[in-house]
Amino acid sequence: MNLQNKVAIVTGAASGLGLATCKALAAAGAKVVGFDLEQSKLNDALGAGIEGIAVDVSNEASVKAGIDAVVAKHGRLHVAVNCAGILGACKTLSKGELFPSDLWSRVLAVNLTGTFNVVRHAALAMTANEPEDTGERGVIVNTASGSAKQGQMGQAAYSASKAGVIGMTLPVARDLAEHGIRVLAISPGLFESGMSAGMPSKVSEGVINKMLFPRRMGKATEFAALVQHAIENAYINAATLEIDCGTR
């Protein structure tokens, strides 16, 4: 799908991978609207030229209101990129205490249910589009994680949520194929972001030491470049693309 003059939403837009994706899609000619929890943070991060709407992806009504506002202003929606996510780091057992069930529920609500909330409402909006020359009406890109397969200590909820994102990619792509909507996931390894900044250096160094060339954290711009390529390449569908520098 050619991004020129297309309408795109990106969740988790106020920082990290989401912010870099907003900027990349806008630079490619798309009209981008960023979703995140706090309007003030969106305004500060996005700057001029990229709109921001406060949306809680774990709340279906909030997601619907955000997407309805985008369609009301721009008349259509072509692209949705799900970058919103929380880590919720906690061991299953720690000093005799159990992993809190409310934390488990919150991580799943944002990372997995939140992603599906956006997928469903974005797909409904996309069905109103006239198909492109490629037959496409829309593209949905979800963010998984290398932790879905290689989770670290304290990542039970996070890894489970991201494994769920990978697991739903194929069936959702099959569901939406008849509407001309592609669905895929991108599975990043360790990237420079607010999430990785809170990781103990011993843990991050251990992950980096298991990478291939170039042995370093990924840059948000590199993730965004893959998102843009996936949107523009009409033959990528129902796949989870790994961008992890060979981490094992």
Residue, then its C-alpha position, 0 to 999 in steps of 0.5 A: m500500500n502506497l502511504q501517500n495521503k493514506v490515514a494511519i493510526v499508531t498506538g503507544a505513540a508518545s514514546g519509543l517504537g510508536l513515536a518512531t513509527c508515527k514519524a516514519l509514516a508521516a515522512a512517507g506521506a501518510k496522515v498520522v494520528g497517534f494514540d496514547l493514554e495522556q494527551s499532554k505527552l502526545n502533544d509534547a512528543l509528536g510535535a507539529g504535523i502529527e495529531g494525537i488523541a488520548v486513547d486507552v487501548s484496554n478500554e473498547a469504548s475509548v478505542k471506538a471513540g478514537i477511531d470514530a474521531v479519526v474517520a469523522k475528521h479524515g473520512r477513512l482509515h487505511v493503516a493501524v499499527n499497534c505499539a502500545g504495551i506495558l511490561g509488568a515485570c514480576k516473578t511468579l513467586s518472590k519472597g513468598e509473594l505471588f504474582p498479583s492477579d490484578l497485574w497479570s490482568r492489566v498486562l493482558a488487557v493492554n498488550l493482548t486485548g488492547t491490540f485486539n480492540v484496535v484490530r476489530h474497530a480498525a478493520l470495521a472502518m477499513t471495510a468502507n474503503e475503496p480497494e487499491d490497485t492491489g486489492e487492499r483496503g487496509v493493513i494492520v501491524n501488531t507488535a509482538s516480542g522476542s519475549a514471546k519465545q525467549g522470555q526472561m525472569g519476571q516476564a510471565a505475563y508479558s511473554a504470555s501476552k505477546a505470544g497471544v499476539i503472535g497466535m492471533t495473527l494468522p486466524v485474524a488475517r484469515d478472517l479479514a482476507e475477504h475484506g482486502i485487509r492484511v494483518l501481520a505482526i512484528s516481533p522485536g528483540l531488545f530495542e532502545s526504549g523506555m521499556s528496556a531502560g528499566m531493565p537491569s543492566k545485567v539482564s540487558e547485557g546478557v541478551i546483547n551478548k547472545m546476539l549476532f552482528p551488529r551486537r547492540m540494542g535495536k533502534a526505534t527507527e529500525f523498527a519503524a522502517l520495517v513497519q513501513h516496508a510491511i505496509e508498502n509490500a502487498y505480499i506480506n500477510a499473516a506473518t510474524l516478522e522477527i527483527d532481533c539481530g539473531t538473539r537466542 
